[in-house]
Amino acid sequence: MTWGWMQIGEVLELGIAKPKRFEWATYHPHFHRDRDVNNVVYVASRDLNLDGNTGISGAGAFSYFSVNLQLTAPTAQRPSIWRLPAWLYPTDKQKPLTYHANLERWRRIGS
């Protein structure tokens, strides 16, 4: 299920050092973990930017559930297995939705 959206504006690598300009986020559990290179916090961009279109907050939550907003495939064993609309399939002209740019992670089912 999709609870909301977030476009990543910055990645805080907390395994290196705790960034002082983000002291407002020190309540976050990741700020209290042992140093680990994989310990990161994602900070949303101020505005959502899709192909130059802006005007929507960089992060937010949907106020209702709809099957149309659900990314997890109905028969998936794990929530990380998604069913996406065909227009989101990455191509030479279309960037992937997430950081998964490796096309081997994607497969097309149907047309």
C-alpha positions as CSV (number, residue, x, y, z in Angstrom):
1,M,0.0,0.0,0.0
2,T,1.2,3.5,-0.7
3,W,0.9,5.7,2.4
4,G,2.3,8.8,0.7
5,W,5.1,10.1,-1.4
6,M,8.6,11.6,-0.8
7,Q,11.0,12.9,-3.3
8,I,14.5,12.7,-1.8
9,G,16.1,16.1,-1.5
10,E,19.1,15.0,0.5
11,V,20.7,11.8,2.0
12,L,22.3,12.2,5.4
13,E,25.0,9.7,5.9
14,L,25.0,9.3,9.6
15,G,27.7,6.6,9.7
16,I,30.2,9.3,9.0
17,A,29.1,12.2,11.2
18,K,25.9,13.7,12.6
19,P,25.2,16.9,10.5
20,K,24.8,19.9,12.7
21,R,22.4,21.7,10.4
22,F,19.9,18.9,11.0
23,E,19.8,19.2,14.8
24,W,16.0,19.4,14.5
25,A,16.0,15.7,13.5
26,T,18.0,14.4,16.5
27,Y,14.8,12.7,17.8
28,H,15.0,10.3,14.9
29,P,16.2,6.8,15.9
30,H,18.9,6.8,13.3
31,F,20.7,9.6,15.1
32,H,21.1,7.3,18.1
33,R,22.5,4.2,16.4
34,D,26.1,3.1,16.4
35,R,28.2,4.4,13.5
36,D,27.4,2.3,10.5
37,V,28.1,3.2,6.8
38,N,24.6,2.1,5.9
39,N,22.9,4.4,8.5
40,V,21.2,7.1,6.5
41,V,18.2,9.4,6.8
42,Y,16.4,10.6,3.7
43,V,15.2,14.2,3.8
44,A,12.4,15.2,1.4
45,S,12.8,17.9,-1.2
46,R,10.9,21.1,-0.5
47,D,8.8,20.6,-3.6
48,L,8.0,17.6,-5.8
49,N,9.6,18.1,-9.1
50,L,8.6,15.8,-12.0
51,D,9.8,16.9,-15.4
52,G,9.9,20.5,-14.2
53,N,6.4,20.5,-12.8
54,T,6.3,21.8,-9.3
55,G,3.6,23.1,-6.9
56,I,3.2,20.0,-4.7
57,S,5.0,19.4,-1.5
58,G,8.1,17.1,-1.7
59,A,6.5,14.8,0.8
60,G,3.0,14.0,2.0
61,A,0.4,11.4,3.0
62,F,-2.7,10.3,1.1
63,S,-5.9,10.8,3.1
64,Y,-7.5,7.6,1.8
65,F,-6.8,4.2,0.5
66,S,-7.4,3.3,-3.1
67,V,-6.3,0.2,-5.1
68,N,-5.1,2.7,-7.7
69,L,-2.5,3.9,-5.2
70,Q,-1.3,0.4,-4.1
71,L,2.2,-0.5,-5.4
72,T,2.6,-3.9,-3.7
73,A,1.4,-6.6,-6.1
74,P,-1.8,-8.3,-4.8
75,T,-0.1,-11.8,-4.6
76,A,3.3,-10.6,-3.4
77,Q,5.0,-12.4,-0.6
78,R,6.9,-9.2,0.3
79,P,5.9,-5.6,0.1
80,S,8.9,-4.8,-2.0
81,I,7.4,-6.7,-5.0
82,W,5.5,-4.0,-6.9
83,R,3.0,-3.9,-9.7
84,L,3.3,-0.6,-11.5
85,P,1.5,1.0,-14.4
86,A,3.2,0.3,-17.8
87,W,4.1,4.0,-18.2
88,L,6.5,3.8,-15.2
89,Y,8.6,1.0,-16.9
90,P,12.1,2.4,-17.4
91,T,13.3,2.9,-21.0
92,D,16.0,4.9,-22.6
93,K,13.8,8.0,-22.4
94,Q,12.1,7.2,-19.1
95,K,14.1,7.2,-15.9
96,P,13.2,4.5,-13.3
97,L,10.8,5.5,-10.5
98,T,13.4,4.7,-7.8
99,Y,17.1,4.3,-7.4
100,H,16.8,0.8,-9.1
101,A,18.3,1.8,-12.4
102,N,19.5,-1.7,-13.1
103,L,17.0,-3.0,-15.7
104,E,17.6,-6.6,-14.5
105,R,15.5,-5.7,-11.4
106,W,12.5,-4.9,-13.7
107,R,10.3,-7.2,-15.7
108,R,7.3,-6.6,-17.9
109,I,4.2,-8.8,-17.5
110,G,1.6,-8.4,-20.2
111,S,1.6,-5.4,-22.5
